[in-house]
Amino acid sequence: MDHTTRRYNGPPGQEDMPYLLTPGPLTTSQGVKAAMLADWGSRDVEFRKVVADIRNGLLAMAGADETYECVIMQGSGTFAIEAALGAFCPSGEAKTLVVANGAYGDRAAKILEKIGRPVVKIDKGDSAAPTPEEVGAALDADPAITHVWVIHCETTSGIVNPVTDIASVVRGRGRRFMVDAMSSFGALPLDMRDGLDVMVSSSNKCIEGVPGFSYVLVKRHMLEMSKGRSHSVVLDLYEQWKGLEANGQFRFTPPTHALVAFHQAMKEHAAEGGVEARGNRYARNADLLVKGMRDIGFSTLLNDNEAGPIIQTFLTPRDPNFDFEHFYESLRMRGFAIYPGKLTKRPSFRIGTIGKVDETVMNGVLAAIRAVLGEMNVTDLSPLGA
């Protein structure tokens, strides 16, 4: 039967589709969905006001002062990442240091290699956080490093990296500091004035919009200096910025429905209480889920002081009756879509705790997991390979 037409047996509130317990796309509110029911002209004054409100609102949410700009880029988060790397990272003898502890740090390094920008990497594997001391030592050892790229929440595992402490180290050595805050911005505290020169995120994460665009917050003088540096026409941040500043319009067709949905999502984010309240709800979700999974018998990849409230990684059980595809599809039939953990080196799966979900949904997925394990006759939940 077609998944798009099947009626699920899970809790109400998500129509005929499962709750998306992933790092994005994620479950959105009825208000965000309703915002997409109207069609907008991309050049109309009303739509251009929506775009201006989004740009100003994102700057305010990030604590940015008047020296920063917000540039919206069509496409997923990786589009804005490549746009930022291509705009700001040096060529020639200068280098960019990528601090990697998962697939998304590795992806940034791969992009730099692809576009011919010199890159060096601190590789922490996929479940260990970098320390400020390690970053400082790398900068001291190589004066050619001028820029540093760090992931805030690395959703390969869910680990949260100490970006504020690293920012202090980078700033103290006179280098540029750039942060991929894709899966954290809007829920975890982040202030551009703490030493962030560049921050990148996207529409379908903690602000709870839908996929379609991403954005870069950056020091204005860095944008100005980037003129002519981009390797791409469509990913040229400087030209995108100049277009938005000139008339409020995108150079190419914007994702109008995603933008008006995000505009509504920002209103709901503020009404909930902003970053602190959004983060607290996610933290309650995470605490309930992790405790419930441990009570069932699962082990987590990360310790509690390492894992953030965005996504939780659980180690695959060794029981021979456990089959992930069966587990996944059975949970989906019960109204919950989780996320494979195949990006980590250890066999695992992930369950997101962000989106328009709360303790009721977490209790629902825990009950569904117990039922599916019974259905599969899984009794040994000790980790595979332990």
N, C-alpha and C positions, 0 to 999 in steps of 0.2 A: 504493500500500500504506500502511496506517496506521502512522505513526511509532511508536506505542506498542506495536506487536506485531512490528515488523521486527527481525530479528537483524542487528546491525551487524558490520562486518568489522574493527573497531578492536581495541585491546588488551584483555585480560581484566580483570575487576575491577569492571565497571560493568554487569553483567548484559546486558540487551538495550537499554540506553539509552546515549547518548554521554556522555563526560566533559563536564561543564559548565564551560567555560573562559570564565566570565562574572563580573561583580562580585556575583553572588548573584541567585537561588538558585545554589548550587554543589554540587559533588560531596561527599557525606558518607561517613563510614566505615560499615563493616558494623555496628559497635556502636551507632552513632547510629540507623541504620535499625532494628535489632533492638529498640531501646528503645521503638519505637512500636507493637510488636506486641501490647502489653497495653492494656487499657482501664482508665482511672483515674476514680474519682469526684472531682469537683472540691471536695467538702466533706470528703473523708476526711482523717484526720490524716496519713496517709503522703504524700498529695499536698501538703498544706499545708506539710509539712516540706521537700519538694522546692522549693516556691516560696521558702521562707525561705532555703534553701541557695543558691539562685540569686541572690537579692537580696544576701546577705552576700558571696557569692563575687565578684560584679561590683564591689562596693565595694572589696574587697581588691585585685582586679586593677587597679583604677584608682588605687590609692594613696590612696583617700579615708579621711579620719579620721572621728571620731565626730560631726562636725558635718554630715555628708552623709547623704542618704537615697537609696534606689533605689526607683523606682516603675515597675512593669511595666505596659505598656499593650497591650491586644489590637490586632492589626493590623500592617501593614507599618511600616517606618521612618518614612514620611511621617506616619502617624497620631501617632507620638510627637513628631515635629517640630511639627506643628500644635498638639498638646496643650501642648508647652513654650512655644511662641510665644504661645499664648492665655493661658497661666497667668502668664507673667513679663514680657512686653513691655508697655510702658506705653501708655496712651491719653491723650487731651488734648493738651497742648503738648509733652510729652516724646516722644522719638523713639528708634527702633531703627536702628542702622547695620548693614546687611547687606553683607558683603564678598563679592562674587560674582566668580568666574572660571569659570563654567560653568552648566549647567542646574540644578544643585541649589541654588546660591546664588540664582539667579533664581526658583526655586520657593519658597524661603523668603520672598523679597520679595513674591511673588504672594499667598502665604497671609496675610501681614500686611495687604496691601491689601484682601484679601477680607474679613477680620474687622475692618477699620476701625481698625487700629493704625498710627500715623504711622511711615513708613519712609523712609530715605534709603539710597542704594546707592553703593558703590564698584564700578564695573564694569570688570573687567580683561579682558573678552573671554572666550575659552575655552581659552587655553593660556599665560597669563602669571600668575605668582604675585604676590600683593600683598606689599608690604613693610611692616614695622612703622612706618616713617617716614610712609608714606601714611595709615595708620590714625591715627597720632598727629596728623597735620596735619588730618584730617577732624574729629577730636574737638576739637582746639583751635579750629577755625573755627566749630564749632556746639555751644555749651554745652548745648543742649537734648537732645543725644544722651546717653542714659543707659545704653543696652544695645548690645552689639556681638555680631553673629552671624557666625561664620566656619566654612567647611567645612575639615576636616582633609585628607582625600584626596578631591579632586574627580574623580569617576570619569567625567565627560564626557571628560577627556583622560588621567587617571591622575596628574595633578600633585599633589604634596604641599605644602601650605601651611605656613609657619613659625608654627604656632599658639602655641608656647611663647614665642617672641619677641614676638608680637602680644599675648599675655596680659600680658606684663610692661608693655607700653605702656598697655594698657587699665587694668590694675590701678593703675599709677602715676598715672593721671588720675581714679581713683575711680569708674570705670564698671563695669557688670556685663559679664562675658565668658561667652559661650555658644558651644559647639562642636558641630557636626554631625560626629561621628566614626563615621558609619555604616559606611564601608568600610575603616576603619583600626583600630578598637578591637580589641585582642586580638593584633595583629601589630606595630603601630608603638607605640613608647613614648609613654605619655600618663599624666600624673600630675595629678590634680585639685588637688593642693596647689601646683601651679605657677601658680595664679591662675585656674583654671576654676571658675566658679560653676555652670555647667550643662553636661552632656554627654549627647548622645543617640546611641544606636546600636540595632542590631536583631539578631535571632536567627540570621539566615541569612548572616552574613558571616564574619569571620576566626576566630570561635570555632567555626565549622563546624557550626552547627545547621541546622534547617529553618525555612522561613518560618512566620509565625504570630503573632509578637509583637515588640514593641520596648520600649525602656526608657529612662528618664531618671534620671541621677544629678545631684543638685542639693543645694545648701545647704539645710539644714532650715529656717532662718528665712525663706528665700525661699518655700518651700512654705507655711509658715504664713501669710505675708503675702499669698499668692495666693488665699486663701479668698474665694469669690464673684466672682473676676475672670474665670473661663473663660467663653467664648462658647458653650460646648457642654455638654450633659449627659454624653455618653459619653466625651468627651475631657477631662473635668475632672480634672486631676492631683491637686488637693487632695483631692477626694472619693475618688479611687482610692486614694491613700495612706492616708487615714483608714480605709478599709475593710480594706486589707491589714494595717494596724497593729492594728485592733480584733480580728480573728479569723483573719487569714491567708488570707482568701478574697477573690476578685474580686467586684466589684459585679455583673458580668454574666458569662455563661458563658466561662470561660477556654479557650484552645487547649491542652487537656491533653496531647495527643500531642506537640505542638511543645515544650512545657515539659519533659516528661520526656526528650525527645531532647536538648534543650539541656543539661539536667542531666548527661547522659552525655557530651556534647561538652565540657563544662567539665572533667570528670574526665580526658578524653583530652588536652585542652589542657595541663593541669597535668602529666600524665605525659610529654608531649613535652618539657617544659621551660619552659612558660609563654610569655609574650609574646616574649622574646628568641629562643627556639628556633623558635617559629612564624614570626616575622618572618625569621629566617635561612633557613628552608626556602623561604619565598616569594621571598626575594631570590635564592636559587640558581635557582629556577624562572625568575625574570625575566631574570637574567643569561644563562642558557642560551638562552632564547627570543629575546631581543633580538639576541644574537650570531648565532644561527642564521638569523634573518630577514634581518639585514644581509648575512650571507654569501650568502643566496639572491638579494639585490638590493633588498629593501624598505628604505624610509626610515621613520624614526620621527618622530612629530609633535614629541616633546619631546626635549631633550638629556638625557644620562644624569644630570646633577646636578639635574634637575627631576622626573624620573619616579620614582615610588615602586615598590614591589614588588607592588602590588595588581592593576593592569591596564595593559597596554601598547597604545598607539595607533599604528597603522601607516597610512601614506598610501596611498591607492588608486593602483595603477599606471595609467599612461597608455595602456598597450597596448589597442588596440580590442577584442582578444579577451577581455579581462578583464571578466567579468560577476559582480557580487558574489553574486547569488542562486545562480548555478551554483556558484560557489566555496563558498558557505556550505553548500548542500545536499550537495555532494560531500564536503566535510569531515565533515558530519554522518553521512553514510553510512559513513564510515571511522571513526566513533566519537568525533568531537570537535565540540561545539557552541560556536562562537565568538559574538562580540557585534557587531552593526552599530555603526559609529561615527557615525551620522547626527546626533548631537547637536552635533558640532563643525562649525565653519564650513567647514573643508577636507574634501573627500571622504576618508573614512578608515574603518577598521574596528578593532575592539578584540579583544584576546585576554587573558582573565583568567589570573592566575598564583596564585590562591588556591583554597582548598578542599582536599580530601583528594587532592592530586595532587603528583607529585614529578618528578625529572629524567627518569624513564622515560616519563612522560606527555608531558613537553615534547619529548623526542626523538621520540615517536610523532607528535605533531601537526606537527612540522617535516617528518618524512618524508611525512606525508599531504599537506602543503602542496606539497612538491616534486612529488609524484605528480599532484595536481590541476592545478597549473600546466602540467605536461607534457600532461595530458589536454586542457586548454583551449588549448594552443599559445600560451601567454603568454611572451613573451621580453623585452619592454621593461618593466622594473619601475620606471623613473623616475616620480616622482610626477605625477599628473594635475594640470595647471594650473601646474606648475613652470616 
